[in-house]
Amino acid sequence: NIYNPYSDLGIISFNVEGIFAQDVAFYLGTKDIFVRAGDHCAKMLDLGGAVKSSVRMSLYFYNTYEEIDRLYDVLSDITLEKCIDAYI
């Protein structure tokens, strides 16, 4: 679920359905993809009502297409079980 799909910035807030935001961030970190998870000091930002936290990724000119493709590949294959296994 992407919460700001029309943003003009390179900052994207999202969640993976059924997986706690901090678990997504931890799992991505095990794949050398570093994001932030939490409320990001944006309490006034409406993330869809009941959303308490999200994952935030930031893209900038130094990110490569390969890095973005790797993020996509990892998120396409993420599961709750893989996130749990990453802690072990």
C-alpha positions in Angstrom: 0.0 0.0 0.0 1.6 3.2 -1.1 0.3 6.2 0.8 1.6 9.0 -1.4 1.7 7.7 -5.0 1.5 11.2 -6.5 4.3 12.8 -4.5 6.7 15.1 -6.3 9.5 14.1 -3.9 11.7 11.0 -3.8 10.1 10.0 -0.5 7.6 7.2 -0.6 5.6 6.0 2.4 4.2 2.5 2.2 3.2 -0.7 4.1 3.2 -4.3 3.2 -0.2 -5.7 4.0 -0.1 -8.1 7.0 3.5 -7.2 8.0 4.4 -4.7 10.7 6.3 -1.7 9.3 9.3 -2.3 11.6 9.6 -5.9 10.5 9.6 -4.9 6.8 12.3 -2.4 7.5 14.4 -5.0 9.4 14.0 -7.5 6.6 15.0 -5.0 3.9 18.0 -4.2 6.0 19.1 -7.8 5.9 19.1 -7.3 2.1 21.2 -4.1 2.4 18.2 -2.0 1.6 17.9 0.7 4.2 14.6 2.4 5.0 13.0 3.9 8.0 9.9 2.7 9.8 7.6 4.5 12.3 5.4 7.6 12.3 8.3 9.8 10.9 7.3 12.9 12.9 4.4 13.3 10.5 1.4 13.0 12.7 -0.5 15.5 10.7 0.0 13.5 7.5 -3.1 11.4 6.7 -1.9 7.9 5.9 -5.3 6.5 5.6 -7.0 6.7 9.0 -6.0 3.6 11.0 -2.4 3.5 9.8 -0.2 4.0 12.8 3.2 3.6 11.2 4.7 3.1 7.7 7.9 2.3 5.9 9.6 5.3 4.3 12.1 5.0 1.5 14.0 8.0 0.1 15.4 8.1 -3.4 17.9 10.6 -4.6 20.1 11.2 -7.6 22.8 8.8 -6.3 20.5 5.8 -6.3 20.9 3.6 -9.3 18.2 1.8 -11.4 19.7 -1.4 -10.2 19.1 -0.5 -6.6 15.5 0.4 -7.3 15.0 -2.9 -9.2 16.5 -4.8 -6.2 14.1 -3.0 -3.9 11.2 -4.0 -6.1 12.4 -7.6 -6.4 12.7 -8.0 -2.6 9.3 -6.4 -1.9 7.7 -8.5 -4.5 8.9 -11.6 -2.7 8.5 -10.5 0.9 6.4 -12.6 3.3 5.7 -12.5 7.0 7.6 -15.8 7.4 10.7 -14.4 5.7 10.6 -11.4 8.1 10.3 -13.7 11.1 13.1 -15.9 9.8 15.4 -12.8 9.4 15.3 -12.4 13.2 16.6 -15.9 13.8 
